[in-house]
Amino acid sequence: MPIEFLRAIADAELPLAVSDEGQIDKLRVLAAAGMVTASLPPAGTGGPAQVLTVTGLGRATLKVRELRRQEPLLMHST
């Protein structure tokens, strides 16, 4: 799933080279959504990609997902 890949990217040292075609497809989705900036090869060429940054939107998305995971715990801890 692209969001799990976004988490891995956010935890990695950037810039990050990506050569796996499946990961490049996920990277295309993340870049189109504005969650990362990346240098992407033309579709179908099989070339490598490079992740340059995780945007503010990407980091905010990860933070919201983390808070939603913790929400049931927070509601029951009072």
PDB file with SEQRES, HELIX, SHEET and CRYST1 records, atoms N, CA, C and O in Angstrom:
SEQRES   1 A   78  MET PRO ILE GLU PHE LEU ARG ALA ILE ALA ASP ALA GLU          
SEQRES   2 A   78  LEU PRO LEU ALA VAL SER ASP GLU GLY GLN ILE ASP LYS          
SEQRES   3 A   78  LEU ARG VAL LEU ALA ALA ALA GLY MET VAL THR ALA SER          
SEQRES   4 A   78  LEU PRO PRO ALA GLY THR GLY GLY PRO ALA GLN VAL LEU          
SEQRES   5 A   78  THR VAL THR GLY LEU GLY ARG ALA THR LEU LYS VAL ARG          
SEQRES   6 A   78  GLU LEU ARG ARG GLN GLU PRO LEU LEU MET HIS SER THR          
HELIX    1 AA1 PRO A    2  ASP A   11  1                                  10    
HELIX    2 AA2 GLU A   21  ALA A   32  1                                  12    
HELIX    3 AA3 GLY A   56  HIS A   76  1                                  21    
SHEET    1 AA1 3 LEU A  16  VAL A  18  0                                        
SHEET    2 AA1 3 ALA A  49  VAL A  54 -1                                        
SHEET    3 AA1 3 VAL A  36  SER A  39 -1                                        
CRYST1    1.000    1.000    1.000  90.00  90.00  90.00 P 1           1          
ATOM      1  N   MET A   1       0.847  -1.176   0.000  1.00  0.00           N  
ATOM      2  CA  MET A   1       0.000   0.000   0.000  1.00  0.00           C  
ATOM      3  C   MET A   1       0.894   1.241   0.000  1.00  0.00           C  
ATOM      4  O   MET A   1       1.914   1.253   0.689  1.00  0.00           O  
ATOM      5  N   PRO A   2       0.543   2.269  -0.743  1.00  0.00           N  
ATOM      6  CA  PRO A   2       1.387   3.463  -0.812  1.00  0.00           C  
ATOM      7  C   PRO A   2       1.650   4.125   0.539  1.00  0.00           C  
ATOM      8  O   PRO A   2       2.732   4.678   0.740  1.00  0.00           O  
ATOM      9  N   ILE A   3       0.693   4.087   1.473  1.00  0.00           N  
ATOM     10  CA  ILE A   3       0.908   4.758   2.756  1.00  0.00           C  
ATOM     11  C   ILE A   3       2.006   4.047   3.557  1.00  0.00           C  
ATOM     12  O   ILE A   3       2.816   4.707   4.207  1.00  0.00           O  
ATOM     13  N   GLU A   4       2.040   2.727   3.518  1.00  0.00           N  
ATOM     14  CA  GLU A   4       3.118   2.007   4.200  1.00  0.00           C  
ATOM     15  C   GLU A   4       4.464   2.330   3.555  1.00  0.00           C  
ATOM     16  O   GLU A   4       5.479   2.446   4.242  1.00  0.00           O  
ATOM     17  N   PHE A   5       4.461   2.473   2.241  1.00  0.00           N  
ATOM     18  CA  PHE A   5       5.686   2.848   1.540  1.00  0.00           C  
ATOM     19  C   PHE A   5       6.080   4.273   1.933  1.00  0.00           C  
ATOM     20  O   PHE A   5       7.265   4.562   2.099  1.00  0.00           O  
ATOM     21  N   LEU A   6       5.101   5.162   2.082  1.00  0.00           N  
ATOM     22  CA  LEU A   6       5.371   6.527   2.531  1.00  0.00           C  
ATOM     23  C   LEU A   6       6.032   6.506   3.905  1.00  0.00           C  
ATOM     24  O   LEU A   6       6.974   7.261   4.146  1.00  0.00           O  
ATOM     25  N   ARG A   7       5.558   5.662   4.801  1.00  0.00           N  
ATOM     26  CA  ARG A   7       6.163   5.533   6.137  1.00  0.00           C  
ATOM     27  C   ARG A   7       7.619   5.109   6.018  1.00  0.00           C  
ATOM     28  O   ARG A   7       8.486   5.660   6.695  1.00  0.00           O  
ATOM     29  N   ALA A   8       7.889   4.135   5.162  1.00  0.00           N  
ATOM     30  CA  ALA A   8       9.268   3.670   4.980  1.00  0.00           C  
ATOM     31  C   ALA A   8      10.147   4.774   4.406  1.00  0.00           C  
ATOM     32  O   ALA A   8      11.301   4.926   4.807  1.00  0.00           O  
ATOM     33  N   ILE A   9       9.601   5.543   3.468  1.00  0.00           N  
ATOM     34  CA  ILE A   9      10.350   6.657   2.882  1.00  0.00           C  
ATOM     35  C   ILE A   9      10.642   7.704   3.950  1.00  0.00           C  
ATOM     36  O   ILE A   9      11.761   8.212   4.034  1.00  0.00           O  
ATOM     37  N   ALA A  10       9.641   8.029   4.768  1.00  0.00           N  
ATOM     38  CA  ALA A  10       9.802   9.051   5.797  1.00  0.00           C  
ATOM     39  C   ALA A  10      10.875   8.658   6.805  1.00  0.00           C  
ATOM     40  O   ALA A  10      11.532   9.527   7.379  1.00  0.00           O  
ATOM     41  N   ASP A  11      11.059   7.364   7.023  1.00  0.00           N  
ATOM     42  CA  ASP A  11      12.061   6.876   7.968  1.00  0.00           C  
ATOM     43  C   ASP A  11      13.441   6.707   7.336  1.00  0.00           C  
ATOM     44  O   ASP A  11      14.415   6.457   8.046  1.00  0.00           O  
ATOM     45  N   ALA A  12      13.538   6.842   6.007  1.00  0.00           N  
ATOM     46  CA  ALA A  12      14.797   6.614   5.296  1.00  0.00           C  
ATOM     47  C   ALA A  12      15.584   7.914   5.142  1.00  0.00           C  
ATOM     48  O   ALA A  12      15.049   9.013   5.284  1.00  0.00           O  
ATOM     49  N   GLU A  13      16.849   7.751   4.852  1.00  0.00           N  
ATOM     50  CA  GLU A  13      17.693   8.905   4.537  1.00  0.00           C  
ATOM     51  C   GLU A  13      17.436   9.301   3.089  1.00  0.00           C  
ATOM     52  O   GLU A  13      17.493   8.462   2.190  1.00  0.00           O  
ATOM     53  N   LEU A  14      17.157  10.567   2.870  1.00  0.00           N  
ATOM     54  CA  LEU A  14      16.853  11.065   1.528  1.00  0.00           C  
ATOM     55  C   LEU A  14      18.033  11.857   0.985  1.00  0.00           C  
ATOM     56  O   LEU A  14      18.767  12.465   1.763  1.00  0.00           O  
ATOM     57  N   PRO A  15      18.237  11.867  -0.327  1.00  0.00           N  
ATOM     58  CA  PRO A  15      17.415  11.242  -1.362  1.00  0.00           C  
ATOM     59  C   PRO A  15      17.549   9.728  -1.337  1.00  0.00           C  
ATOM     60  O   PRO A  15      18.568   9.181  -0.916  1.00  0.00           O  
ATOM     61  N   LEU A  16      16.495   9.065  -1.799  1.00  0.00           N  
ATOM     62  CA  LEU A  16      16.403   7.610  -1.780  1.00  0.00           C  
ATOM     63  C   LEU A  16      16.217   7.091  -3.196  1.00  0.00           C  
ATOM     64  O   LEU A  16      15.279   7.489  -3.888  1.00  0.00           O  
ATOM     65  N   ALA A  17      17.104   6.206  -3.630  1.00  0.00           N  
ATOM     66  CA  ALA A  17      16.972   5.592  -4.950  1.00  0.00           C  
ATOM     67  C   ALA A  17      15.995   4.429  -4.869  1.00  0.00           C  
ATOM     68  O   ALA A  17      16.036   3.638  -3.928  1.00  0.00           O  
ATOM     69  N   VAL A  18      15.121   4.330  -5.857  1.00  0.00           N  
ATOM     70  CA  VAL A  18      14.118   3.263  -5.920  1.00  0.00           C  
ATOM     71  C   VAL A  18      14.202   2.624  -7.300  1.00  0.00           C  
ATOM     72  O   VAL A  18      14.079   3.310  -8.315  1.00  0.00           O  
ATOM     73  N   SER A  19      14.411   1.307  -7.338  1.00  0.00           N  
ATOM     74  CA  SER A  19      14.511   0.636  -8.627  1.00  0.00           C  
ATOM     75  C   SER A  19      13.439  -0.429  -8.835  1.00  0.00           C  
ATOM     76  O   SER A  19      13.214  -0.859  -9.966  1.00  0.00           O  
ATOM     77  N   ASP A  20      12.776  -0.860  -7.765  1.00  0.00           N  
ATOM     78  CA  ASP A  20      11.723  -1.859  -7.872  1.00  0.00           C  
ATOM     79  C   ASP A  20      10.500  -1.246  -8.562  1.00  0.00           C  
ATOM     80  O   ASP A  20       9.993  -0.211  -8.130  1.00  0.00           O  
ATOM     81  N   GLU A  21      10.040  -1.879  -9.621  1.00  0.00           N  
ATOM     82  CA  GLU A  21       8.935  -1.336 -10.418  1.00  0.00           C  
ATOM     83  C   GLU A  21       7.652  -1.161  -9.602  1.00  0.00           C  
ATOM     84  O   GLU A  21       6.934  -0.178  -9.788  1.00  0.00           O  
ATOM     85  N   GLY A  22       7.359  -2.097  -8.706  1.00  0.00           N  
ATOM     86  CA  GLY A  22       6.177  -1.982  -7.856  1.00  0.00           C  
ATOM     87  C   GLY A  22       6.274  -0.773  -6.933  1.00  0.00           C  
ATOM     88  O   GLY A  22       5.292  -0.057  -6.736  1.00  0.00           O  
ATOM     89  N   GLN A  23       7.454  -0.548  -6.371  1.00  0.00           N  
ATOM     90  CA  GLN A  23       7.653   0.612  -5.501  1.00  0.00           C  
ATOM     91  C   GLN A  23       7.601   1.915  -6.301  1.00  0.00           C  
ATOM     92  O   GLN A  23       7.113   2.932  -5.808  1.00  0.00           O  
ATOM     93  N   ILE A  24       8.103   1.881  -7.528  1.00  0.00           N  
ATOM     94  CA  ILE A  24       8.033   3.071  -8.379  1.00  0.00           C  
ATOM     95  C   ILE A  24       6.575   3.410  -8.674  1.00  0.00           C  
ATOM     96  O   ILE A  24       6.210   4.585  -8.705  1.00  0.00           O  
ATOM     97  N   ASP A  25       5.742   2.402  -8.889  1.00  0.00           N  
ATOM     98  CA  ASP A  25       4.308   2.649  -9.101  1.00  0.00           C  
ATOM     99  C   ASP A  25       3.685   3.304  -7.871  1.00  0.00           C  
ATOM    100  O   ASP A  25       2.896   4.240  -8.003  1.00  0.00           O  
ATOM    101  N   LYS A  26       4.029   2.825  -6.684  1.00  0.00           N  
ATOM    102  CA  LYS A  26       3.531   3.436  -5.447  1.00  0.00           C  
ATOM    103  C   LYS A  26       4.046   4.864  -5.323  1.00  0.00           C  
ATOM    104  O   LYS A  26       3.325   5.762  -4.888  1.00  0.00           O  
ATOM    105  N   LEU A  27       5.283   5.057  -5.706  1.00  0.00           N  
ATOM    106  CA  LEU A  27       5.879   6.388  -5.661  1.00  0.00           C  
ATOM    107  C   LEU A  27       5.159   7.348  -6.601  1.00  0.00           C  
ATOM    108  O   LEU A  27       4.990   8.524  -6.277  1.00  0.00           O  
ATOM    109  N   ARG A  28       4.737   6.859  -7.755  1.00  0.00           N  
ATOM    110  CA  ARG A  28       3.958   7.691  -8.686  1.00  0.00           C  
ATOM    111  C   ARG A  28       2.652   8.154  -8.035  1.00  0.00           C  
ATOM    112  O   ARG A  28       2.251   9.307  -8.192  1.00  0.00           O  
ATOM    113  N   VAL A  29       1.997   7.259  -7.311  1.00  0.00           N  
ATOM    114  CA  VAL A  29       0.749   7.607  -6.617  1.00  0.00           C  
ATOM    115  C   VAL A  29       1.022   8.659  -5.547  1.00  0.00           C  
ATOM    116  O   VAL A  29       0.297   9.648  -5.447  1.00  0.00           O  
ATOM    117  N   LEU A  30       2.060   8.447  -4.754  1.00  0.00           N  
ATOM    118  CA  LEU A  30       2.398   9.386  -3.691  1.00  0.00           C  
ATOM    119  C   LEU A  30       2.774  10.755  -4.251  1.00  0.00           C  
ATOM    120  O   LEU A  30       2.394  11.784  -3.693  1.00  0.00           O  
ATOM    121  N   ALA A  31       3.516  10.765  -5.345  1.00  0.00           N  
ATOM    122  CA  ALA A  31       3.903  12.033  -5.966  1.00  0.00           C  
ATOM    123  C   ALA A  31       2.680  12.747  -6.547  1.00  0.00           C  
ATOM    124  O   ALA A  31       2.554  13.964  -6.412  1.00  0.00           O  
ATOM    125  N   ALA A  32       1.790  12.009  -7.184  1.00  0.00           N  
ATOM    126  CA  ALA A  32       0.577  12.601  -7.755  1.00  0.00           C  
ATOM    127  C   ALA A  32      -0.321  13.180  -6.664  1.00  0.00           C  
ATOM    128  O   ALA A  32      -1.031  14.159  -6.898  1.00  0.00           O  
ATOM    129  N   ALA A  33      -0.293  12.583  -5.479  1.00  0.00           N  
ATOM    130  CA  ALA A  33      -1.093  13.061  -4.354  1.00  0.00           C  
ATOM    131  C   ALA A  33      -0.414  14.217  -3.622  1.00  0.00           C  
ATOM    132  O   ALA A  33      -0.998  14.799  -2.708  1.00  0.00           O  
ATOM    133  N   GLY A  34       0.807  14.550  -4.014  1.00  0.00           N  
ATOM    134  CA  GLY A  34       1.519  15.652  -3.390  1.00  0.00           C  
ATOM    135  C   GLY A  34       2.177  15.303  -2.069  1.00  0.00           C  
ATOM    136  O   GLY A  34       2.511  16.194  -1.288  1.00  0.00           O  
ATOM    137  N   MET A  35       2.367  14.016  -1.810  1.00  0.00           N  
ATOM    138  CA  MET A  35       2.945  13.589  -0.537  1.00  0.00           C  
ATOM    139  C   MET A  35       4.464  13.467  -0.575  1.00  0.00           C  
ATOM    140  O   MET A  35       5.114  13.474   0.470  1.00  0.00           O  
ATOM    141  N   VAL A  36       5.032  13.355  -1.775  1.00  0.00           N  
ATOM    142  CA  VAL A  36       6.488  13.325  -1.948  1.00  0.00           C  
ATOM    143  C   VAL A  36       6.844  14.118  -3.197  1.00  0.00           C  
ATOM    144  O   VAL A  36       6.016  14.333  -4.081  1.00  0.00           O  
ATOM    145  N   THR A  37       8.092  14.541  -3.243  1.00  0.00           N  
ATOM    146  CA  THR A  37       8.639  15.026  -4.508  1.00  0.00           C  
ATOM    147  C   THR A  37       9.653  13.981  -4.942  1.00  0.00           C  
ATOM    148  O   THR A  37      10.429  13.471  -4.134  1.00  0.00           O  
ATOM    149  N   ALA A  38       9.632  13.675  -6.224  1.00  0.00           N  
ATOM    150  CA  ALA A  38      10.485  12.597  -6.720  1.00  0.00           C  
ATOM    151  C   ALA A  38      10.856  12.835  -8.171  1.00  0.00           C  
ATOM    152  O   ALA A  38      10.144  13.509  -8.917  1.00  0.00           O  
ATOM    153  N   SER A  39      11.965  12.277  -8.542  1.00  0.00           N  
ATOM    154  CA  SER A  39      12.388  12.230  -9.931  1.00  0.00           C  
ATOM    155  C   SER A  39      11.965  10.854 -10.446  1.00  0.00           C  
ATOM    156  O   SER A  39      12.492   9.829 -10.014  1.00  0.00           O  
ATOM    157  N   LEU A  40      11.014  10.845 -11.367  1.00  0.00           N  
ATOM    158  CA  LEU A  40      10.427   9.584 -11.841  1.00  0.00           C  
ATOM    159  C   LEU A  40      10.796   9.325 -13.292  1.00  0.00           C  
ATOM    160  O   LEU A  40      10.838  10.253 -14.099  1.00  0.00           O  
ATOM    161  N   PRO A  41      11.067   8.058 -13.629  1.00  0.00           N  
ATOM    162  CA  PRO A  41      11.344   7.735 -15.026  1.00  0.00           C  
ATOM    163  C   PRO A  41      10.040   7.764 -15.829  1.00  0.00           C  
ATOM    164  O   PRO A  41       8.960   7.626 -15.256  1.00  0.00           O  
ATOM    165  N   PRO A  42      10.131   7.941 -17.140  1.00  0.00           N  
ATOM    166  CA  PRO A  42       8.914   7.844 -17.956  1.00  0.00           C  
ATOM    167  C   PRO A  42       8.258   6.469 -17.760  1.00  0.00           C  
ATOM    168  O   PRO A  42       8.947   5.455 -17.649  1.00  0.00           O  
ATOM    169  N   ALA A  43       6.943   6.449 -17.719  1.00  0.00           N  
ATOM    170  CA  ALA A  43       6.207   5.194 -17.519  1.00  0.00           C  
ATOM    171  C   ALA A  43       6.620   4.161 -18.554  1.00  0.00           C  
ATOM    172  O   ALA A  43       6.750   4.459 -19.741  1.00  0.00           O  
ATOM    173  N   GLY A  44       6.825   2.940 -18.076  1.00  0.00           N  
ATOM    174  CA  GLY A  44       7.149   1.826 -18.956  1.00  0.00           C  
ATOM    175  C   GLY A  44       8.609   1.704 -19.338  1.00  0.00           C  
ATOM    176  O   GLY A  44       8.969   0.786 -20.074  1.00  0.00           O  
ATOM    177  N   THR A  45       9.469   2.604 -18.861  1.00  0.00           N  
ATOM    178  CA  THR A  45      10.877   2.530 -19.255  1.00  0.00           C  
ATOM    179  C   THR A  45      11.709   1.647 -18.333  1.00  0.00           C  
ATOM    180  O   THR A  45      12.789   1.198 -18.715  1.00  0.00           O  
ATOM    181  N   GLY A  46      11.215   1.394 -17.119  1.00  0.00           N  
ATOM    182  CA  GLY A  46      11.950   0.544 -16.193  1.00  0.00           C  
ATOM    183  C   GLY A  46      13.141   1.217 -15.552  1.00  0.00           C  
ATOM    184  O   GLY A  46      13.945   0.553 -14.898  1.00  0.00           O  
ATOM    185  N   GLY A  47      13.273   2.516 -15.724  1.00  0.00           N  
ATOM    186  CA  GLY A  47      14.392   3.229 -15.122  1.00  0.00           C  
ATOM    187  C   GLY A  47      14.186   3.461 -13.641  1.00  0.00           C  
ATOM    188  O   GLY A  47      13.074   3.309 -13.135  1.00  0.00           O  
ATOM    189  N   PRO A  48      15.254   3.832 -12.938  1.00  0.00           N  
ATOM    190  CA  PRO A  48      15.152   4.088 -11.498  1.00  0.00           C  
ATOM    191  C   PRO A  48      14.475   5.423 -11.206  1.00  0.00           C  
ATOM    192  O   PRO A  48      14.386   6.302 -12.064  1.00  0.00           O  
ATOM    193  N   ALA A  49      14.006   5.545  -9.985  1.00  0.00           N  
ATOM    194  CA  ALA A  49      13.407   6.785  -9.491  1.00  0.00           C  
ATOM    195  C   ALA A  49      14.219   7.242  -8.290  1.00  0.00           C  
ATOM    196  O   ALA A  49      15.009   6.484  -7.726  1.00  0.00           O  
ATOM    197  N   GLN A  50      14.010   8.489  -7.912  1.00  0.00           N  
ATOM    198  CA  GLN A  50      14.677   9.005  -6.733  1.00  0.00           C  
ATOM    199  C   GLN A  50      13.681   9.857  -5.953  1.00  0.00           C  
ATOM    200  O   GLN A  50      13.083  10.790  -6.490  1.00  0.00           O  
ATOM    201  N   VAL A  51      13.514   9.515  -4.670  1.00  0.00           N  
ATOM    202  CA  VAL A  51      12.665  10.294  -3.783  1.00  0.00           C  
ATOM    203  C   VAL A  51      13.518  11.432  -3.241  1.00  0.00           C  
ATOM    204  O   VAL A  51      14.591  11.212  -2.680  1.00  0.00           O  
ATOM    205  N   LEU A  52      13.022  12.650  -3.419  1.00  0.00           N  
ATOM    206  CA  LEU A  52      13.775  13.818  -2.977  1.00  0.00           C  
ATOM    207  C   LEU A  52      13.332  14.303  -1.600  1.00  0.00           C  
ATOM    208  O   LEU A  52      14.169  14.584  -0.742  1.00  0.00           O  
ATOM    209  N   THR A  53      12.018  14.402  -1.383  1.00  0.00           N  
ATOM    210  CA  THR A  53      11.506  14.866  -0.097  1.00  0.00           C  
ATOM    211  C   THR A  53      10.157  14.232   0.202  1.00  0.00           C  
ATOM    212  O   THR A  53       9.440  13.801  -0.702  1.00  0.00           O  
ATOM    213  N   VAL A  54       9.828  14.184   1.473  1.00  0.00           N  
ATOM    214  CA  VAL A  54       8.464  13.914   1.915  1.00  0.00           C  
ATOM    215  C   VAL A  54       7.891  15.289   2.226  1.00  0.00           C  
ATOM    216  O   VAL A  54       8.449  16.017   3.047  1.00  0.00           O  
ATOM    217  N   THR A  55       6.797  15.651   1.590  1.00  0.00           N  
ATOM    218  CA  THR A  55       6.224  16.981   1.746  1.00  0.00           C  
ATOM    219  C   THR A  55       5.526  17.130   3.092  1.00  0.00           C  
ATOM    220  O   THR A  55       5.341  16.160   3.827  1.00  0.00           O  
ATOM    221  N   GLY A  56       5.147  18.356   3.392  1.00  0.00           N  
ATOM    222  CA  GLY A  56       4.371  18.608   4.606  1.00  0.00           C  
ATOM    223  C   GLY A  56       3.078  17.820   4.608  1.00  0.00           C  
ATOM    224  O   GLY A  56       2.667  17.292   5.642  1.00  0.00           O  
ATOM    225  N   LEU A  57       2.429  17.739   3.440  1.00  0.00           N  
ATOM    226  CA  LEU A  57       1.196  16.958   3.317  1.00  0.00           C  
ATOM    227  C   LEU A  57       1.461  15.485   3.625  1.00  0.00           C  
ATOM    228  O   LEU A  57       0.668  14.845   4.316  1.00  0.00           O  
ATOM    229  N   GLY A  58       2.556  14.950   3.123  1.00  0.00           N  
ATOM    230  CA  GLY A  58       2.897  13.554   3.390  1.00  0.00           C  
ATOM    231  C   GLY A  58       3.132  13.304   4.873  1.00  0.00           C  
ATOM    232  O   GLY A  58       2.652  12.312   5.421  1.00  0.00           O  
ATOM    233  N   ARG A  59       3.864  14.196   5.520  1.00  0.00           N  
ATOM    234  CA  ARG A  59       4.131  14.047   6.953  1.00  0.00           C  
ATOM    235  C   ARG A  59       2.853  14.208   7.770  1.00  0.00           C  
ATOM    236  O   ARG A  59       2.645  13.486   8.745  1.00  0.00           O  
ATOM    237  N   ALA A  60       1.991  15.158   7.376  1.00  0.00           N  
ATOM    238  CA  ALA A  60       0.722  15.347   8.083  1.00  0.00           C  
ATOM    239  C   ALA A  60      -0.166  14.118   7.934  1.00  0.00           C  
ATOM    240  O   ALA A  60      -0.836  13.722   8.888  1.00  0.00           O  
ATOM    241  N   THR A  61      -0.180  13.513   6.759  1.00  0.00           N  
ATOM    242  CA  THR A  61      -0.974  12.306   6.523  1.00  0.00           C  
ATOM    243  C   THR A  61      -0.511  11.176   7.437  1.00  0.00           C  
ATOM    244  O   THR A  61      -1.330  10.469   8.024  1.00  0.00           O  
ATOM    245  N   LEU A  62       0.792  11.011   7.554  1.00  0.00           N  
ATOM    246  CA  LEU A  62       1.326   9.969   8.439  1.00  0.00           C  
ATOM    247  C   LEU A  62       0.961  10.251   9.891  1.00  0.00           C  
ATOM    248  O   LEU A  62       0.627   9.328  10.635  1.00  0.00           O  
ATOM    249  N   LYS A  63       1.019  11.506  10.300  1.00  0.00           N  
ATOM    250  CA  LYS A  63       0.689  11.869  11.674  1.00  0.00           C  
ATOM    251  C   LYS A  63      -0.786  11.582  11.979  1.00  0.00           C  
ATOM    252  O   LYS A  63      -1.109  11.045  13.038  1.00  0.00           O  
ATOM    253  N   VAL A  64      -1.677  11.941  11.054  1.00  0.00           N  
ATOM    254  CA  VAL A  64      -3.109  11.687  11.244  1.00  0.00           C  
ATOM    255  C   VAL A  64      -3.374  10.188  11.341  1.00  0.00           C  
ATOM    256  O   VAL A  64      -4.152   9.751  12.188  1.00  0.00           O  
ATOM    257  N   ARG A  65      -2.737   9.406  10.487  1.00  0.00           N  
ATOM    258  CA  ARG A  65      -2.926   7.948  10.538  1.00  0.00           C  
ATOM    259  C   ARG A  65      -2.455   7.385  11.869  1.00  0.00           C  
ATOM    260  O   ARG A  65      -3.092   6.493  12.427  1.00  0.00           O  
ATOM    261  N   GLU A  66      -1.347   7.899  12.378  1.00  0.00           N  
ATOM    262  CA  GLU A  66      -0.834   7.426  13.664  1.00  0.00           C  
ATOM    263  C   GLU A  66      -1.800   7.802  14.791  1.00  0.00           C  
ATOM    264  O   GLU A  66      -2.056   6.994  15.683  1.00  0.00           O  
ATOM    265  N   LEU A  67      -2.328   9.006  14.754  1.00  0.00           N  
ATOM    266  CA  LEU A  67      -3.287   9.424  15.782  1.00  0.00           C  
ATOM    267  C   LEU A  67      -4.565   8.594  15.718  1.00  0.00           C  
ATOM    268  O   LEU A  67      -5.140   8.265  16.755  1.00  0.00           O  
ATOM    269  N   ARG A  68      -5.011   8.255  14.519  1.00  0.00           N  
ATOM    270  CA  ARG A  68      -6.218   7.423  14.388  1.00  0.00           C  
ATOM    271  C   ARG A  68      -5.989   6.036  14.932  1.00  0.00           C  
ATOM    272  O   ARG A  68      -6.907   5.431  15.485  1.00  0.00           O  
ATOM    273  N   ARG A  69      -4.782   5.517  14.788  1.00  0.00           N  
ATOM    274  CA  ARG A  69      -4.470   4.197  15.350  1.00  0.00           C  
ATOM    275  C   ARG A  69      -4.520   4.232  16.865  1.00  0.00           C  
ATOM    276  O   ARG A  69      -4.916   3.251  17.496  1.00  0.00           O  
ATOM    277  N   GLN A  70      -4.122   5.350  17.457  1.00  0.00           N  
ATOM    278  CA  GLN A  70      -4.072   5.484  18.904  1.00  0.00           C  
ATOM    279  C   GLN A  70      -5.408   5.907  19.491  1.00  0.00           C  
ATOM    280  O   GLN A  70      -5.603   5.795  20.701  1.00  0.00           O  
ATOM    281  N   GLU A  71      -6.327   6.386  18.676  1.00  0.00           N  
ATOM    282  CA  GLU A  71      -7.595   6.934  19.156  1.00  0.00           C  
ATOM    283  C   GLU A  71      -8.364   6.000  20.097  1.00  0.00           C  
ATOM    284  O   GLU A  71      -8.792   6.460  21.156  1.00  0.00           O  
ATOM    285  N   PRO A  72      -8.563   4.729  19.777  1.00  0.00           N  
ATOM    286  CA  PRO A  72      -9.275   3.859  20.720  1.00  0.00           C  
ATOM    287  C   PRO A  72      -8.579   3.769  22.074  1.00  0.00           C  
ATOM    288  O   PRO A  72      -9.239   3.700  23.110  1.00  0.00           O  
ATOM    289  N   LEU A  73      -7.269   3.770  22.067  1.00  0.00           N  
ATOM    290  CA  LEU A  73      -6.512   3.728  23.320  1.00  0.00           C  
ATOM    291  C   LEU A  73      -6.739   5.002  24.121  1.00  0.00           C  
ATOM    292  O   LEU A  73      -6.898   4.953  25.341  1.00  0.00           O  
ATOM    293  N   LEU A  74      -6.753   6.130  23.443  1.00  0.00           N  
ATOM    294  CA  LEU A  74      -6.944   7.394  24.124  1.00  0.00           C  
ATOM    295  C   LEU A  74      -8.345   7.501  24.714  1.00  0.00           C  
ATOM    296  O   LEU A  74      -8.510   8.037  25.810  1.00  0.00           O  
ATOM    297  N   MET A  75      -9.346   7.004  24.015  1.00  0.00           N  
ATOM    298  CA  MET A  75     -10.715   7.098  24.482  1.00  0.00           C  
ATOM    299  C   MET A  75     -10.976   6.209  25.704  1.00  0.00           C  
ATOM    300  O   MET A  75     -11.827   6.530  26.533  1.00  0.00           O  
ATOM    301  N   HIS A  76     -10.251   5.104  25.815  1.00  0.00           N  
ATOM    302  CA  HIS A  76     -10.475   4.170  26.910  1.00  0.00           C  
ATOM    303  C   HIS A  76      -9.517   4.367  28.075  1.00  0.00           C  
ATOM    304  O   HIS A  76      -9.626   3.667  29.081  1.00  0.00           O  
ATOM    305  N   SER A  77      -8.593   5.293  27.963  1.00  0.00           N  
ATOM    306  CA  SER A  77      -7.599   5.445  29.015  1.00  0.00           C  
ATOM    307  C   SER A  77      -8.010   6.455  30.076  1.00  0.00           C  
ATOM    308  O   SER A  77      -7.229   6.712  30.992  1.00  0.00           O  
ATOM    309  N   THR A  78      -9.197   7.037  29.996  1.00  0.00           N  
ATOM    310  CA  THR A  78      -9.608   8.030  30.985  1.00  0.00           C  
ATOM    311  C   THR A  78     -10.207   7.412  32.225  1.00  0.00           C  
ATOM    312  O   THR A  78     -10.598   8.130  33.145  1.00  0.00           O  
TER     313      THR A  78                                                      
END                                                                             
